[in-house]
């Protein structure tokens, strides 16, 4: 289905893949998900809590399409604070594994000045191949 690509001699990445080779199939593009619930209400302003909720939102969209975390091939994170991200890596990793398991797509993390929703601290986009 999907194969992680690691060039010879490269160090194995932790929590992501440098490349993912996907077999042809249906492609699901998941728009940016933020840390609010299905009723568009924020339950926390905690960075890790918002990451967990954004990941739960992504998993819900995957499931609605008949997919799961194992179908993800690309993930882009937009964060409003590099410090919030780097100082919470352990909690972010724990939340990720609890929601997504050990499914690590190709990933980028980008710090942005702001997100459209003022309380949002993270927005995550996903591409999945079913």
Secondary structure, 3 states (H helix, E strand, C coil): CEEEECCCCCCCCCCCECEEEECCCCEEEEEEEECECCCCCECCCCHHHHHHHHHHHHHHHHHHCCCCHHHEEEEEEEECCHHHHHCCHHHHHHHHHHHHCCCCCEEEEEECCCCCCCCCCEEEEEEEEC
